Amino acid sequence: MSLDHGLTGIALCISPVGTAALTNSAGITSAAVDVTLIRLSDGAELPMPTPYDDFTERAHRNYMELPPEVIQNRELLERVLTKHGFVGLPTEWWHFDDCDWRNYPLLDIPVPASL
């Protein structure tokens, strides 16, 4: 998914929520995403506070002992996702829930083995 907000050469890289979905209702309803920013010219990830799934304090949205470029990238990611109806998890800079995730029902639908 690419959302161009006048930011030439930058895109969002979105992946489905992993094992955290087992304990996070937003993840169970597929109403959560894990996201980072990439440079379109070569697909390289932009500098962010931590690697994905780093659960140290450094991954918290309010952690400020980071280079200015990293803080700007984290804030840009949050601004874009917030503008589109997502809410960031305070302890994971990469994780966003749809603001209406509680409105999505939990479904137990069998998936055929052939898929």
Phi, psi and omega in degrees: 000136178233127177242108183269111178248047182074018183252075184305129175086005180240138178222162173273140174247112187250135175230154178295152179293136184275225187296341177300337180300338181291337181243359184242114183301326177298322177292321180296325181273005184061031180252024178225149177225153170251128193223148169220178177254141176232157174272126185294328185297328182222001178076006181288140176290141175283156179299127179233171186301322183210169167293162175303142179063031171265116187258029176276171179301330181300336180279349182293145181296336181262007179284124188246356181278064185223158174300148181306320180299321180292316178297318179298318179296316179298317180292323177297313178303314181295319180299314183294314182292321178298319179300332183258020170090020178251155179237130182280143173285127186301333185260000181222107183302334186269347190259130179225136176254143171299134185296341180255022187302331180292343180276351181268128181287150171279128182244143175241087185247123178296139178253126180300144181297336182288348178280000000 
